[in-house]
């Protein structure tokens, strides 16, 4: 029977560092992976491990496919095939035997960070030194290349110093890292003296400081990946685009959009929507985003990215590239996302036409490590975006409140939110909303919005009802779009005012606990008059909440829909009469004309 060919496997950056140490003999007499008691391990994926067990070994290759070594399975014995031939400062990666031969008699100094002026003074007193830059994955405080550049620059400031690159990877265990570090450094130094420098946060030499600043810029100059994740229809792409607009308006950072649909067309064409292909798509997005962050740019991504493992892989790519990963969880509930369903995807998924659809037939793993969580239900884009901007400002990565970009202010605790409700949200409640805003003025401490008990999404205001705005000086109704009433909207608002008693009953039948904040427009007007003058804002709402009267149908504002201009004007006049009394009571200011 012929022996099957050895499977090939490309180790991680940490495992490549380990391999180089093994091949060069830096861990002598340890010459194998997975030896008992050894801190050096090689983890093979399940399919590769099975193939390696059958073939009796595995061939390790670099990212370009160049064979580096063979490893027996089981046993883990390492047979070198070649050494890594490319990479920055490859000339400094010397085998321990070569270092002991060329630099015998020197003082050996392990280095994991840029050397300070005080540390250089210590080294000048140590005589000829060999600076061992520990550049393995996860070990240096700087990136490996920056540590070597900074160490070479520092060596130029000493009388007699050489630099050696040592690929010592961190293990994630302080005790193991310490033990392994001692072993490796001792192997390079041989019988010569090893000098450990004490930590020093003093000043850096000028040339070294420039290298450190370039490698570790402050947060506001660091490459940044803004990663929006959430269900389809959650509003993540809308928020991502709004944030991009702010960044472009500010004009201080280079910005690249990696929107899910755009990436599918240009980067991931040909991939299916199977779980494996969707995760491949996310990893492609992550790799491109990481490269953008490597060069100091800002990448804005908005895939669904339902699985934590893949999101963590993207985070790792970005952090390894020296960028910052900022995760935004757009946590709009499934019910609201399905209600929006502008593309009809949820309906198809419910019918079984789309397999493995996130939220229906495939899970969404809620992030535990999000930098900010946003629910777009019942909120404007600016209001939801304000949460993201505030978190970015706090983190120090972006401040989009500079001159030229108007800040989005988060309402204070004294700010009230009032919701007007009618049937379809195209006649009476939008008239209430826009007229109340007009009467309150732009600086009011009250926000007015509207919805419909049986409303259609994204429908413009009724044209006949809209004509009643003209004589009243309201001019911003063209942008209005209707929306259905949701439980989230009811919870979000401090006061709910309905056009009819039937609307109030509709709400309280399902949500009886909200009776203290749901009134008809006429009922609330009467209650305001009953509690007396002098109360405004939340104090007014608290007082009115104690008025437990029923809503009389005599105070209803009749529906003018399809009943002509006269009916529309009658409804408008009734609403205006109530609002001219209610709005000043809420805001504490006289209404505008």
C-alpha positions in Angstrom: 0.0 0.0 0.0 1.4 3.4 -0.9 1.8 6.0 1.7 -0.6 9.0 1.2 1.1 12.4 0.6 1.6 14.6 3.6 -1.2 17.2 4.1 0.0 20.8 4.1 -0.8 23.3 6.8 0.0 27.0 7.2 0.5 27.8 10.9 -0.6 30.9 12.5 1.8 33.8 13.1 2.4 32.5 16.7 3.0 28.9 15.5 5.4 30.2 12.7 7.4 31.9 15.4 7.5 28.7 17.4 8.6 26.8 14.3 11.4 29.1 13.6 12.6 28.7 17.2 12.5 25.0 16.9 14.2 24.9 13.5 17.0 27.2 14.6 17.6 25.3 17.9 16.6 28.2 20.2 14.5 25.7 22.2 17.2 23.0 22.2 17.0 20.3 23.4 13.2 20.7 22.7 12.9 19.7 19.1 9.3 18.7 18.8 5.8 20.1 19.0 3.5 18.9 21.7 6.1 17.3 23.9 5.0 16.7 27.5 5.8 19.7 29.6 6.7 21.8 26.6 5.0 25.2 26.2 5.3 24.9 22.4 2.3 23.5 20.7 0.9 23.1 17.2 -2.9 22.9 16.8 -4.1 21.3 13.6 -7.7 21.7 12.3 -9.8 18.5 12.6 -9.6 17.6 8.9 -5.9 18.3 8.7 -5.2 16.3 11.9 -7.1 13.3 10.5 -5.2 13.4 7.2 -1.9 13.9 9.1 -2.6 10.9 11.3 -3.2 8.7 8.2 -0.1 10.0 6.4 2.1 10.0 9.5 2.9 13.7 9.5 2.1 17.1 8.2 4.1 19.5 6.0 4.2 23.1 7.3 4.2 25.9 4.8 4.5 29.7 4.9 1.6 31.9 3.7 3.1 31.7 0.1 3.0 27.9 0.2 6.8 27.4 0.6 7.5 24.2 2.6 9.3 25.0 5.9 9.3 21.8 7.8 7.8 18.3 8.3 6.3 17.3 11.6 5.6 13.7 12.5 2.2 12.7 13.8 2.1 11.4 16.5 5.3 12.5 18.2 5.7 16.0 16.8 9.3 15.6 15.7 10.4 18.6 13.5 12.4 18.1 10.3 13.6 21.4 8.9 13.2 21.8 5.1 14.3 25.5 4.8 14.1 28.7 6.8 11.9 31.7 6.2 13.5 33.7 3.5 11.5 36.9 3.3 10.2 39.5 5.7 11.4 42.8 7.1 14.8 42.7 8.7 15.3 39.1 7.7 19.0 39.6 8.1 18.6 40.0 11.8 17.0 36.6 12.4 20.1 34.6 13.3 20.3 31.1 14.8 21.4 31.0 18.4 24.6 29.1 17.5 25.4 31.9 15.0 24.7 34.6 17.6 27.0 32.9 20.2 29.8 32.5 17.6 29.6 36.1 16.2 28.8 38.0 19.4 30.6 36.1 22.1 31.7 38.2 25.1 28.9 40.7 24.8 26.2 41.5 27.4 22.8 40.2 26.1 19.8 42.4 26.7 16.2 41.2 26.0 14.1 44.1 24.5 10.3 44.2 24.2 9.7 48.0 24.0 11.4 51.1 22.7 14.5 52.0 24.8 14.3 55.2 26.8 17.1 57.7 27.5 17.5 56.3 31.0 17.8 52.7 29.8 20.4 53.8 27.2 22.5 55.3 30.0 22.3 51.9 31.8 23.4 50.1 28.6 26.4 52.5 28.1 27.8 51.3 31.4 27.4 47.6 30.3 30.0 47.7 27.6 29.4 46.0 24.2 25.8 44.7 24.1 23.7 42.5 21.9 20.1 43.7 22.0 17.7 40.7 21.6 14.5 42.2 20.2 11.8 39.7 21.1 9.5 40.2 18.1 7.3 37.1 18.2 3.6 37.3 17.9 2.0 39.0 20.9 5.3 39.7 22.8 6.5 43.2 22.0 4.5 46.2 23.0 5.2 47.7 19.6 4.6 45.9 16.3 7.5 43.6 15.5 8.8 45.8 12.7 8.5 49.0 14.8 10.4 47.3 17.7 13.2 46.4 15.3 13.3 49.9 13.8 13.3 51.5 17.3 16.0 49.1 18.6 18.2 49.7 15.6 17.8 53.5 16.1 18.7 53.1 19.8 21.7 51.0 18.9 23.1 53.8 16.8 23.1 55.9 20.0 25.3 53.4 21.8 29.1 53.0 21.4 29.0 49.3 20.5 25.7 47.5 20.1 24.2 44.9 17.7 20.6 43.9 17.2 19.2 40.3 16.9 15.6 39.5 16.1 14.2 36.7 18.2 10.8 35.3 17.2 9.5 34.6 20.7 5.7 34.3 20.6 3.6 35.0 23.7 1.6 32.0 25.1 -1.1 34.0 27.0 0.2 32.6 30.4 2.6 34.9 32.3 4.4 32.0 34.1 4.9 30.1 30.8 6.0 33.2 29.0 8.5 34.0 31.7 9.9 30.4 31.7 10.1 30.2 27.9 11.7 33.7 27.7 14.4 32.7 30.1 15.1 29.5 28.2 15.3 31.3 24.8 17.4 34.2 25.9 19.8 31.8 27.7 20.1 29.8 24.5 21.2 32.9 22.5 23.5 34.2 25.2 25.2 31.0 26.1 27.8 31.6 28.8 27.6 35.4 28.5 26.0 37.8 30.8 22.2 38.5 30.5 21.1 42.0 31.6 17.4 42.6 32.3 16.3 46.2 32.1 13.8 47.6 34.6 10.6 49.1 33.2 11.0 52.8 32.5 8.3 55.3 31.3 10.9 58.1 30.8 11.5 60.1 27.7 12.5 58.5 24.4 15.3 59.6 22.1 14.0 61.9 19.3 14.4 59.4 16.5 12.9 56.5 18.6 9.9 58.7 19.6 9.0 59.3 16.0 9.0 55.6 15.3 6.8 54.9 18.3 4.4 57.7 17.4 4.0 56.3 13.9 3.4 52.8 15.1 1.1 53.7 18.0 -0.7 56.9 17.1 -3.3 58.3 19.5 -6.8 56.9 19.1 -7.9 59.8 16.9 -5.2 59.0 14.3 -5.3 55.2 14.6 -6.7 53.1 11.7 -10.3 52.3 12.6 -12.8 49.6 11.6 -16.4 50.6 12.4 -18.2 47.3 12.3 -22.1 47.4 12.3 -23.8 44.1 13.0 -27.4 43.3 13.3 -30.4 41.5 11.7 -31.5 42.3 8.2 -33.7 45.4 8.4 -32.3 46.5 11.7 -31.0 49.8 10.3 -27.3 49.0 10.4 -26.6 50.0 6.8 -28.6 53.2 7.2 -26.7 54.1 10.3 -23.4 53.2 8.6 -24.1 55.5 5.7 -25.2 58.3 8.0 -21.9 58.0 9.9 -19.9 57.9 6.6 -21.6 61.2 5.6 -20.5 62.8 8.9 -17.0 61.6 8.3 -16.9 62.9 4.7 -18.3 66.2 5.8 -15.7 66.6 8.4 -13.0 65.7 5.9 -10.2 64.8 8.2 -10.0 61.0 7.6 -9.9 58.8 4.6 -13.1 56.6 4.6 -14.0 53.4 2.8 -17.4 51.7 2.8 -17.6 47.9 2.8 -21.4 47.6 2.7 -22.7 44.0 2.5 -24.5 44.2 -0.8 -21.7 46.1 -2.5 -19.1 43.6 -1.2 -21.2 40.8 -2.5 -21.1 42.2 -6.0 -17.4 43.2 -6.1 -15.5 41.1 -3.7 -17.5 38.0 -3.1 -19.3 37.4 -6.4 -20.0 33.7 -6.8 -20.4 32.9 -3.1 -23.7 31.4 -2.1 -25.7 32.2 1.0 -24.7 29.0 2.8 -23.3 29.4 6.3 -19.8 28.6 5.1 -19.9 31.1 2.2 -21.5 33.8 4.4 -18.7 33.4 6.9 -16.1 33.5 4.0 -17.7 36.8 2.9 -17.4 38.3 6.4 -13.7 37.2 6.6 -13.1 38.9 3.3 -14.6 42.1 4.5 -12.5 41.8 7.6 -9.3 41.3 5.8 -9.9 44.3 3.5 -11.0 46.4 6.5 -7.9 45.4 8.4 -5.6 46.5 5.6 -7.4 49.8 5.4 -6.8 50.3 9.2 -3.1 49.3 8.8 -2.6 52.4 6.7 -4.5 54.7 9.1 -7.8 54.8 7.2 -11.4 54.3 8.4 -13.4 51.3 7.1 -17.1 51.3 7.7 -18.7 47.8 7.4 -22.3 46.8 7.8 -22.8 43.0 7.3 -25.2 40.9 9.3 -22.2 38.9 10.7 -24.4 36.7 13.0 -21.7 34.5 14.5 -19.4 35.5 17.3 -16.5 33.4 16.1 -16.3 35.2 12.8 -16.6 38.6 14.4 -13.7 37.7 16.7 -11.7 36.6 13.7 -12.2 40.0 12.1 -11.3 41.7 15.4 -8.1 39.7 15.4 -7.2 40.7 11.9 -7.8 44.4 12.6 -5.8 44.4 15.9 -3.0 42.4 14.3 -2.8 45.1 11.6 -2.5 47.8 14.3 -6.0 49.1 13.9 -8.9 49.6 16.3 -12.0 47.5 16.0 -15.2 49.3 17.1 -18.3 47.1 17.2 -21.8 48.6 16.9 -24.6 46.2 17.6 -27.8 47.5 16.0 -30.1 45.6 18.3 -33.5 46.3 16.6 -35.8 43.4 17.6 -36.7 40.7 15.1 -40.4 41.8 15.2 -39.5 45.3 14.1 -37.1 44.1 11.4 -39.7 41.7 10.1 -42.3 44.5 10.1 -40.1 46.7 7.9 -39.1 43.9 5.5 -38.8 46.2 2.5 -37.1 43.6 0.4 -39.6 40.9 1.3 -36.9 38.6 2.6 -38.5 37.7 5.9 -41.7 36.7 4.1 -39.7 34.4 1.8 -37.9 33.0 4.7 -41.1 32.2 6.5 -42.3 30.4 3.5 -39.1 28.4 3.4 -37.9 30.0 0.1 -34.7 31.2 1.7 -32.8 28.6 3.8 -30.6 29.5 6.7 -32.0 33.0 7.0 -30.7 34.8 10.1 -33.3 35.3 12.7 -35.7 32.8 11.2 -34.0 29.5 10.3 -30.4 30.5 11.4 -29.4 32.0 14.7 -28.0 35.4 15.4 -25.5 35.4 18.3 -25.8 38.6 20.2 -22.4 40.3 20.8 -21.2 40.4 24.3 -18.4 42.8 23.4 -20.2 45.5 21.5 -18.8 49.0 22.1 -22.3 50.5 21.7 -25.8 49.0 21.4 -28.4 50.8 19.4 -32.1 50.0 18.8 -33.5 52.0 15.9 -37.2 51.2 16.7 -39.2 54.4 16.6 -36.2 56.6 16.3 -34.9 59.0 13.7 -31.6 58.3 12.1 -30.0 61.2 13.9 -31.3 60.1 17.2 -29.9 56.6 16.8 -26.6 57.9 15.3 -26.2 60.1 18.4 -25.6 57.0 20.5 -22.8 55.9 18.2 -21.2 59.3 18.0 -21.2 59.6 21.8 -19.5 56.3 22.2 -16.9 57.1 19.5 -16.2 60.5 21.2 -15.8 58.8 24.6 -13.4 56.2 23.1 -11.3 59.0 21.6 -11.4 57.5 18.1 -13.7 60.1 16.4 -15.2 63.4 17.4 -17.7 64.5 14.9 -18.7 67.6 16.8 -16.0 69.7 15.2 -16.9 73.0 13.5 -18.7 72.3 10.2 -20.5 69.3 11.6 -23.5 70.0 13.9 -23.6 67.8 17.0 -26.5 65.6 17.6 -27.6 66.2 21.1 -29.0 63.4 23.3 -32.1 64.6 25.1 -31.6 65.4 28.8 -33.6 63.8 31.6 -36.0 66.8 31.5 -36.7 66.3 27.8 -40.2 64.9 27.1 -41.2 62.7 24.2 -44.9 62.9 23.0 -46.4 60.5 20.6 -49.6 61.3 18.6 -51.7 58.4 17.4 -54.6 58.0 14.9 -55.6 55.2 12.6 -53.4 55.2 9.5 -50.9 58.0 10.5 -51.6 60.0 7.4 -54.2 62.6 8.4 -54.7 63.6 12.1 -51.6 62.3 13.9 -49.1 63.8 11.4 -51.1 67.1 11.6 -50.8 67.0 15.4 -47.1 66.2 15.2 -46.1 68.9 12.7 -48.3 71.6 14.2 -47.1 70.8 17.7 -43.5 71.2 16.5 -44.4 74.5 14.9 -46.1 75.9 18.0 -43.3 74.7 20.3 -40.5 76.2 18.2 -37.0 74.8 17.5 -35.7 75.2 21.0 -38.4 73.3 22.9 -37.6 70.6 25.4 -40.3 68.4 24.0 -40.0 66.0 21.0 -43.2 65.3 19.0 -43.7 62.2 16.8 -46.6 60.1 15.5 -47.8 56.7 14.5 -51.0 54.8 13.5 -52.8 51.9 15.1 -53.2 50.4 11.6 -50.6 52.5 9.8 -48.8 51.6 6.6 -45.0 52.1 6.6 -43.4 55.0 4.6 -46.7 56.5 3.3 -46.8 60.3 2.7 -49.3 62.5 4.4 -52.8 62.8 3.0 -52.7 65.6 0.4 -56.0 67.2 1.4 -55.1 67.2 5.1 -51.7 68.7 4.2 -53.4 71.7 2.6 -54.6 72.8 6.1 -51.0 73.6 7.1 -50.6 76.6 4.8 -52.8 79.1 6.7 -51.1 78.0 9.9 -47.5 78.6 8.7 -46.3 74.9 8.8 -44.0 74.3 5.9 -42.0 71.0 6.6 -44.7 68.4 6.0 -43.3 67.1 2.6 -40.8 64.8 4.3 -43.3 63.1 6.5 -43.7 59.3 6.2 -46.1 57.2 8.2 -45.4 54.2 10.5 -47.3 51.7 12.5 -47.6 51.8 16.2 -45.4 49.4 18.2 -44.9 48.5 21.8 -41.4 49.9 21.6 -42.8 53.3 20.6 -45.3 53.3 23.4 -42.5 52.4 25.9 -40.2 55.1 24.5 -42.5 58.0 24.9 -43.5 59.9 28.0 -47.0 60.8 26.8 -49.3 59.3 24.2 -52.2 61.4 22.8 -54.8 59.8 20.5 -57.3 61.3 18.1 -60.2 59.2 19.3 -61.3 57.2 22.4 -61.3 54.1 20.2 -57.5 54.5 19.6 -56.9 54.8 23.4 -59.0 51.7 24.0 -57.1 49.9 21.3 -53.8 50.6 23.1 -55.0 49.9 26.6 -56.7 46.7 25.7 -53.2 45.2 24.9 -51.2 47.4 27.4 -53.4 48.2 30.4 -50.4 49.2 32.5 -49.9 52.3 30.3 -53.1 54.0 31.4 -51.3 56.7 33.2 -49.7 58.1 30.0 -52.2 57.4 27.3 -55.0 59.9 26.7 -57.1 61.3 23.9 -56.1 64.8 22.8 -59.3 66.3 24.2 -59.1 64.3 27.4 -55.6 65.5 28.1 -56.6 69.1 27.3 -59.4 68.9 29.9 -57.0 67.3 32.4 -54.5 70.1 32.0 -57.2 72.7 32.7 -58.3 70.7 35.7 -54.9 70.4 37.5 -54.6 74.2 37.2 -51.9 76.6 35.9 -48.3 76.7 36.9 -47.4 73.0 36.2 -45.2 72.2 33.2 -43.1 69.4 31.8 -42.8 66.2 33.9 -44.6 67.8 36.9 -47.6 68.4 34.6 -47.5 64.7 33.4 -47.3 63.5 37.0 -50.4 65.5 38.0 -52.4 64.5 34.9 -51.6 60.8 35.5 -53.6 61.0 38.7 -56.7 62.0 36.7 -58.3 58.6 36.1 -61.3 59.7 34.1 -62.6 57.9 31.0 -62.1 59.4 27.6 -65.4 60.7 26.2 -66.1 60.2 22.6 -67.6 63.7 22.5 -64.0 65.0 22.6 -62.9 62.9 19.6 -61.4 64.5 16.5 -63.3 62.9 13.6 -61.4 61.2 10.8 -61.4 63.5 7.7 -59.9 60.9 5.3 -61.6 61.1 1.9 -64.3 63.4 3.2 -63.1 66.5 1.4 -61.4 69.8 2.3 -64.2 71.0 4.8 -63.8 67.9 6.9 -60.0 68.3 6.8 -60.3 71.9 8.0 -62.8 70.9 10.8 -60.3 68.3 12.1 -57.4 70.8 11.8 -59.2 73.5 13.7 -60.2 71.1 16.5 -56.6 69.8 16.8 -55.2 73.4 16.8 -57.6 74.5 19.6 -56.3 71.7 21.8 -52.7 72.1 20.9 -52.6 75.8 21.5 -53.4 75.0 25.1 -51.5 71.8 25.5 -48.1 72.8 23.9 -47.5 75.8 26.2 -48.4 73.7 29.2 -45.9 71.0 28.2 -43.1 73.4 27.3 -43.7 76.3 29.7 -43.5 78.8 26.9 -46.1 80.7 24.8 -46.8 79.1 21.4 -45.6 80.7 18.2 -48.2 82.3 16.0 
